[in-house]
């Protein structure tokens, strides 16, 4: 429920995508690994997310989550039905839809 800088990021190939992964053992909490670009996270995101949660409450959050999860499910179904050249890489219920192109074009 907080603002994001990027909702969709596409890579030409897996080699380019590999540069986004970040892993370090030099963190106070032990091993740190992420599939996102490492960097600072502005406090405004935390403050804005808190403000939204205070405004909509638990019921609003649950309602919005259902809408988002239903939309993602619809995206996955549409991709499978309408774009057979695209392979879904997300095999779980979440608000993330990940796909890989096979390189074939019709």
C-alpha positions as CSV (number, residue, x, y, z in Angstrom):
1,X,0.0,0.0,0.0
2,X,3.0,2.3,-0.4
3,X,4.4,4.1,-3.4
4,X,6.8,2.2,-5.6
5,X,9.4,3.5,-8.0
6,X,9.0,0.7,-10.5
7,X,6.2,-1.7,-11.2
8,X,7.6,-3.5,-14.3
9,X,11.1,-4.1,-15.2
10,X,12.0,-6.1,-18.4
11,X,15.4,-7.5,-19.4
12,X,16.5,-8.4,-22.8
13,X,18.1,-11.6,-21.5
14,X,19.0,-13.4,-18.3
15,X,22.6,-12.1,-18.3
16,X,21.3,-8.5,-18.0
17,X,18.9,-9.6,-15.2
18,X,21.7,-11.2,-13.3
19,X,23.2,-7.7,-12.6
20,X,20.1,-6.8,-10.5
21,X,20.7,-9.5,-7.9
22,X,22.5,-8.5,-4.7
23,X,24.1,-10.7,-2.1
24,X,26.5,-9.7,0.8
25,X,27.8,-11.4,3.9
26,X,28.9,-8.1,5.4
27,X,25.7,-7.2,7.0
28,X,25.0,-7.1,10.8
29,X,22.1,-9.5,10.3
30,X,24.2,-12.1,8.5
31,X,23.8,-13.1,4.9
32,X,21.7,-10.6,3.0
33,X,20.4,-11.5,-0.5
34,X,17.8,-9.7,-2.6
35,X,16.5,-9.9,-6.2
36,X,16.2,-6.1,-6.2
37,X,18.8,-3.5,-6.7
38,X,20.4,-2.7,-3.3
39,X,20.2,0.8,-2.0
40,X,18.7,3.1,0.5
41,X,15.0,3.2,0.9
42,X,13.6,6.7,1.6
43,X,11.7,7.2,4.8
44,X,8.8,8.9,2.8
45,X,7.8,5.5,1.6
46,X,7.5,4.2,5.2
47,X,5.6,7.3,6.3
48,X,3.2,7.2,3.3
49,X,2.5,3.5,3.8
50,X,1.8,4.1,7.5
51,X,-0.6,6.9,6.6
52,X,-2.5,4.8,4.1
53,X,-2.8,2.0,6.6
54,X,-4.2,4.3,9.2
55,X,-6.7,5.7,6.7
56,X,-8.0,2.4,5.2
57,X,-7.5,0.1,8.2
58,X,-7.4,-3.7,8.2
59,X,-10.7,-4.1,6.3
60,X,-9.5,-1.7,3.6
61,X,-6.2,-3.5,3.2
62,X,-7.9,-6.9,2.9
63,X,-10.4,-5.5,0.3
64,X,-7.5,-4.0,-1.7
65,X,-5.4,-7.1,-1.5
66,X,-8.3,-9.2,-2.8
67,X,-8.7,-6.9,-5.8
68,X,-5.0,-7.0,-6.5
69,X,-4.7,-10.8,-6.2
70,X,-7.8,-11.3,-8.4
71,X,-6.3,-8.9,-11.0
72,X,-3.0,-10.9,-11.0
73,X,-4.9,-14.1,-11.4
74,X,-6.7,-12.6,-14.4
75,X,-3.4,-11.5,-15.9
76,X,-1.9,-15.0,-15.6
77,X,-5.0,-16.5,-17.2
78,X,-4.9,-14.0,-20.1
79,X,-1.2,-14.5,-20.7
80,X,-1.7,-18.3,-20.9
81,X,-4.7,-18.0,-23.2
82,X,-3.6,-15.3,-25.5
83,X,0.2,-15.4,-25.6
84,X,1.4,-19.0,-25.8
85,X,4.9,-17.8,-26.6
86,X,5.2,-16.4,-23.1
87,X,6.0,-18.7,-20.3
88,X,4.8,-17.8,-16.8
89,X,7.5,-18.1,-14.2
90,X,5.3,-17.4,-11.2
91,X,3.6,-20.5,-9.9
92,X,2.1,-19.2,-6.6
93,X,-0.6,-16.9,-5.5
94,X,0.9,-13.5,-5.0
95,X,0.7,-10.0,-6.5
96,X,3.8,-10.8,-8.6
97,X,3.5,-11.9,-12.2
98,X,6.8,-13.0,-13.7
99,X,7.1,-14.3,-17.2
100,X,9.8,-15.4,-19.7
101,X,9.6,-15.0,-23.4
102,X,10.6,-18.0,-25.5
103,X,11.9,-15.9,-28.2
104,X,9.4,-17.2,-30.8
105,X,7.2,-14.8,-32.7
106,X,4.1,-15.6,-34.6
